[in-house]
């Protein structure tokens, strides 16, 4: 795992925390807990964390350039 992978996974975890905090705030009819929180959670679970796990950077050729 590279540094970029770890940063993407950390971003996903931060988005999860933000999403659950938004989900827990206010009454059940709160637009933040009804629309924004599920979007943030879906983005984190379905895009950011899998991208962090599956991301492979560019492979550099190990040819000697003179």
Beta strands, then each sheet from edge to edge (+ up, - down):
end
